Amino acid sequence: MTAFTPDVEDSQQQLQRAVAAQLQQPDAGLPRYFYRSAVTYQQELDNIFFRSWLYAGHVSQVPNKGDYFLYEIAEESLIVVRGEDDTIRALINSCRHRGSRVCEASSGHCKTFVCPYHGWVYASDGSLRAARHMEAMPEFRREDHGLKQARVAVRFGLIFINFDPDAYDFNECLKQVDAQLGPYDLEHAKIAHRETYSVDANWKIALGNYLECYHCDTAHRAYSKIHTFKEREQVAAPINRAMWARAEKDTGVPDIGKALYRMFREAPGFGSCVYTSRYALFDGYVSGSRDGTPLAPLMGDFKGYDGGAGDYQLGPLTYMLNYPDHCILFRYVPLGINKTDMEIVWFVKGDAREGVDYDRDELIWLWHVTTLEDKRIMTLNAAGVNSQFFEPGPQHPEFEDTPKRFIDWYLHALAGDFSVLPPTVRSHRLSSCEMTEHE
């Protein structure tokens, strides 16, 4: 494939004209410009990524005081560290003297972080402990030069960060899915495997692929054998209704089938999306395995299998698909106009033993295969979008309803509109008696 070259002629005025034109075509996909513009990408960073809640990691990655790992997005680097006071913080990995990266290793344990350039020393809470020879400046105050910090929210053992100091309180958002996500006991879960899949495609291509299952029958044979989500509502509805009717009894989890739609512009606050619904697997499948049988011990409070899976959105770039015996988290991280990392994290019950209670290769098989298939079609999609003759077609009213809502949110954010809308009642994937919960 040919090398990617971003548009040369570009400006804020051109971006805003493109946004205004696209808002007049709510049913159309995004045109070529939005995937190639450097001005657009910078606006995305400023107006979306640095204002949204983003998954950084799991509490098991920082179990002890002084443990840390790096979270990186675009050109930013954060040190996610558990301090001496047991608080998890997200420190901007840029020295307050000349800006050098303070921490180089991707993870580790430190009582202090020492800048390799001029030796400034920072404590695990970000405060400046020592600045060599700065006593020569009588007006210099160490307390004015601590590492800058991002906001942090921790719930269900999941660590989220936000660069916006005025961001909506994400812990308040996440409380709304306590009944559906809490029973998995993710706080005490074990990371069975993590893998990053890098793709030469714009982040919107990668995310848009996750948000729809129009492509599933075409691209994902293994997934499509198991999950009814690939079907139109008229086919999936009776299977879902049967699953919802037995879900609480079979799993032992109250309200496990209750749905909540607070996505994109309907989020409680900008960049604070929270969503859940439960959909059925096909008959004969109780988990995402080759033969439909369980893969690991039941998670948390689960007492059995209902033939369903929980679908979640936690912020605009983090998603989960949870079976009763294991949970899978998907994270999308833009690294450039045409470069995206997709990280997948597989969780099992905290005391599950690899090789005894679960087989790691079997556990990750379905979503490893599916993601490799996605990587292929994303790469082809990116190459085709770069054609000067590309013209987006209409979005499917059912399969691409969520991508339409994403694009609407995305365009308003590019235009500087960070307002949110009252939540609507959805019929998609819900029976006639299953109403969407909202505030």
N, C-alpha and C positions, 0 to 999 in steps of 0.2 A: 504494500500500500504506500501511497505517496506521503511525504512528510506534511504535517499540519502547519499551516501558516495563518496566523490571525489576521483579521481585517486591518488594513493600514489606515484607510480613511475612516476615522471614527471620532466621535465627540459626545459630550453630554446632550447636546441638542439633538443629535441623531438618535441617541438612545431614547430620549423622551418622546420623540416623534414615533419611534417604533413601538413604544409602550402604548401610546395613545391609539395608534392604529390597531394594535392587537386587542385592546380592550373592546373594540367595536366588533370583534369576531370571536365571541366567547366559546364557540363550538370548534374552532380550528386549533390545530397543534401549533407549536411555536415555529416560526420561520428560521432560516439559516443564520440570520444576524445574531440571534441570542446565544448561539453556540460558538461564535467565533470572535466576538467583540471583547477586546481588552477593557474597554470602558465599562461594559456590562459586567464583566467579571469583578472588577474593583467595586462596582456598586453592589454586587451580590455580597461581597465580603463585608462591606460597611453596613448595608441595610438588612442583611439576612443573617449571615453566619455569626457576626459579632454582636447580634441582638437576640440570638436564639439559644435555647437550652440544648446542649450537645452532650451526648454520652461520652464520658472520659474513661471509665473503667469500673471495676468491681472492688468492694472493700477487701476481698481476699488478696488483692494485689498490694495492699498496704496494711498488713495485719498488726505490725508493731510500730511503736513510736520511732520516727526516723526513716521508715520505709517510704520509698517514692517510686514513681514511674513518670515518664514523659508523655504528654499528649500533644500532638502536633497537627495543625491544620493550616493550609496555605503556607505562609511564611512565619506563622506564630508557633511558639513552643511554650508549654506550661509544665511546671514541675508540680505534680499532684503528690502531696506529701502528708503523712500523718505526723502532727506536731507533738511536742512533749506534753501538751495539754490534751492529747488524744483527738484533737480537732483535725479534720481533713481540710487542707487548703489547696488552692491552685495558684502558684506563684508564677508570674511572668518571667520566663527564662532569659532575662536581659539585664545585665549589670547596670546599676544606676550611675555608673561613672562614665564608661565609654561604650556601653551597650553589648559587650561580649556575652555570648552564651555562658552562663554560670555553671550549668550542669551539662555534661557530655553523654554519660552513660544512659541508656534507655530505661534502666531501672536499677535499684540498689538500696543501700542503707547509708545514711549520713546523719551525723549530729549537726554538721554545718555544711554550707555550700561555699566553696572558695572560688572566686573568679580567677581563671588561669592567666588573665592579662595583667592586672595590677594588684591582685591578691586581696581584694575586698572580701570580707567574710560575712556571710548571712546565716542567721539561725533558721531552724525549720519552720518558724512562723513568719519568715520573710524579713524580720528586722535586721538592720545592719549592726553586726557585732564589732567589727573592726575595719578601719580604713587607714592603711599605712601612711604615716607621716602627715595626715591631714590636720594634725594639731597645729601645723604651721598657719592654718586659717582659723583664727579665733571665732569667726562667725559660723563655722561649719558645725552642724548638728546631725549626729548619726540618726536620730529619730526622724529626720526629714528625708532620708535616703534609703529606706527599706525597699525591697522588691515590690513592684506593683502586683496586685492580685485580681483574679477574676472571682465572680460569685460562684458559690458551690451549693448544690442541693444533693442530699443523700437520702434515698428511700429505697426500700426493698433490697438494700445492699448495693444499689446502683449509684454511681457517682456521676453527676451532671455538672457542667460548668456553663457560665455565661459571662461574656466580656462586658456586658452592659450593666453598670451598677444600679440602674433603675429598672431592671427587668422585673416582670411579674414573678411573684413568689411561686416557684415550681413545686415546692413541697405541698402547697395548697392544692395545686392541680392534681398531683399524683395521689392525694388522699381519695380522690374520686374513683380510683380503681382499686382501692384497698380490698374490697370484697372479691374481686376477680383475680388480682395479681398476688395479693398477700399470701393466699394458701399454698403457693409454690415454695414459700420460705427461701426465696432467693438470697436473702441476707446470709444464710448459713449454707448455701449451695456451693458446690465445687465446680470450678472451671475444668471440664474434661478435655477441652481442646479449643485453641484459638487459631484462626488462619486469616491472613490478609490476601485478597485477590486484587491485584492492580490491573486497571483497564485503561487503555488509551481512548477515553471518551469523556465528554463533558459530564459533570456531576448530574445535570438534569436528565441526561439519557439514562444514567445508572439508576437514579431514584425513580424516574418515570417507569422504568421497567419493573421495579418492585411494586409500584402502585396499581398495576393492572395485570389481569390474568387472561387478557385477550390472546396473548401469545402462547399460553401454556399448552394448549392442545398441539400446537405446531412445534414447539421447541422442547417441551419437557414431558416425555412419555412416562418416566418413572413417577414424577410428581402427579401427573394427571390420572394415574391409576388409583391414587390414594385419596386425593382431595376434591371434594365437590365444588370448591371455590372456582374451578375452571368452567363450571356449567352456568348456563343462563338461569336467572332466578326461577323461572317456571319449572325447571328440572330440579334445582337444588332445594326449593322451598319445602316440599313434603319430607325430604330426607332430613332437613334441618329441624322441622317441627317435631319429628319423631325423636331426634337426639335431644332437643330442648326439654321434651316431656320427661325424659329419663335422667337428665344430666345431674340434677341435685342428688337424687337417690343413688345413682350409680357411683358418683364421685365422692359423695359425702360432704360436698362443699356447697353451702347456701349461696344463692345468687350467682352461681358460676356462669349461668347463661345470660345474665343481664347485660345489655348493650349500652354503650356510652359513645356518642359521636361529638367530639369537640376538636375537630381537625382544622388546621390552616386558619382561615378567616373566622371560623367559629370557635377557635381556642379561647380559653378564659382570658388570656393576655397574649400579646404578640410573641411568636416563637415558643409558645407554651402548650403545644398540641398534646391532647391526651384522648385516647380512643381505645375501645375494646369491643369486640364482638366474638361470638363463638360459632363456628361452623362445623358441619359434619364431615367426617371421613366416609368413604364408601364402605358398604357392608363388608365385613371380614377384616377390616383394619381398625386397630385401636391405637396405633402409634405410627410414626413416620419411618417404617422399616421395610425391608425388601418383601417380607411375607405377611406383614400386618400385625405381627406379634410384638409384645413388649421388648424394649431394648435395655431397660435399666430399672432399678427400684422406683416405686412411685414417689413423686416429689411431695415434700411438706405434708399437708393435711389430706392429701388425696387418699381415698380408700379403695378406689377402683377406676375402671375405664368406662366412659360413656360413648366412645366412638366419635369424639369431637376434639377440636383443637382451638385454643384461644389465640386470637389475633390482636396485636397491640401496636399503638403508636405512642411514643414517648418523646415529644419534641419533633421538629420537622425532619430530622435525619436519622432517627433511631426507631427500630421496629423489633417486635418479638413475635415468634410463633411458638406456642407452648403446648406440648403434648403432656398428658398426665405423668409421664415418666422421664421427660427431659424437656429443656427449654432452649430455644435458639434465639440469639440476639443478632440483629443485622445493623451495622453502622456504616454510613457513607461519609467519606472524608474527602473533600475537594483539595487537590494539591496543585492545581493549575487550570487553565482554560480547558485543556484537553487531557487531563489526568485525574483519575479518581481511584481512591483505595476503598475497597469494600471489605470490611472486617466482619467475620462471623465468629460468635462465641457460643460454644455448646456447654450448657450447665446440666449437671446431674445432682442427685441428692448428696448432701455434704459428706456422708460417711460411706458412699458407694466406692467400691474398690475396682480399679481397672484390672481387667483380666479375670476377675471373680464375679463381680456384679454387672459388669458391662464390658463389651468389646469395643474399644475406641474406633476401630475401622468401620464396624457396622453402625455405630452410633452416628458417625459423620457422613456415612455413605450417601444418603439421599441428597443432603444439601451441598455436599461437595460436588457431586455430579451435576446437580441443578445449577450451581453457581458457575461451573465451567461452561455449561451450555449458555447461561446468561452472558458470560464474558464474551463468548463468540458472537452472539447476536448484537450485543452492545457495540462491539468493535465494528461490525458491518454497518450498524445503524449510524455510528459516528462518521464512517467513511462516506456513506450515502448523503447524510445531511450536509456535508461539506461541498457537495456538488453545487455549482452555480445554477443548475436547473432544478434543484429541489424545491418543491412546493408542497407544504403540509396539507394533508387531507383532513376530513372531519373526524372528530373523536366519537367513538361509539357511545351512545347514550347510557348504556348500562355498564359495560366492561370498563369504560374509560371515564366514568363519572368522577372518581377520586382524582385522576390526573387533571381533569377540568377544574376541580376545586383548588388543586395545587397551583395551576397556572394563574388562576384568578388572584390567589393570595400573593403569588410571586410578582405579578405585574403591579399590583397595588404597592407592594413593598419597594419595588424599584422606583416607583413614582413618589416614594416618601410617605405613603399612606399606611400607617401602622395600626389603624383602627381595627376593632373586631366586631363581628356581627352576632346577633342573637342566634343561638343554635336552632336548627330546624329538625323536625321529626323526619327520619328516614324510613323509607319502605324497603330499600335495597337490602337483601339478606335478612329481613325481619318478617316474621309472620304478621298476620293482621292484628294479633292481640299483643305483639311484643313492641312496646313503645320505647323510643329512645329516651333515656334519662337526660335531663338537663337542669341547670340551675334555674 
